[in-house]
Amino acid sequence: ANAKTKLENGFDLTDYDERCLKFAKDYSFKLLAVDVNINIDEMLNTGWDLFKKYFKPEEVGIKQELVDKYWSKD
């Protein structure tokens, strides 16, 4: 929300802000769209893939044990 507010008010966006906006758009398209019909495993995998695409593990605020278990190394 912070990045969107900055964008709407004409403030400069950081690299992190840009990535947040792209993540939000992708998340909405791949997981929240009305026509998305995927099972829970696909949803979780998609979520992890999106985190990996836009952020570093230390940026997501998720318990380290979960990052270690589910953040793919490829």
Stockholm file with secondary structure:
# STOCKHOLM 1.0

chainA/1-74         ANAKTKLENGFDLTDYDERCLKFAKDYSFKLLAVDVNINIDEMLNTGWDLFKKYFKPEEVGIKQELVDKYWSKD
#=GR chainA/1-74 SS CHHHHHHHTTCCCCHHHHHHHHHHHHHIIIIISTTCCCCHHHHHHHHHHHHHHHCCGGGSCCCHHHHHHHSCCC
#=GC SS_cons        CHHHHHHHTTCCCCHHHHHHHHHHHHHIIIIISTTCCCCHHHHHHHHHHHHHHHCCGGGSCCCHHHHHHHSCCC
//
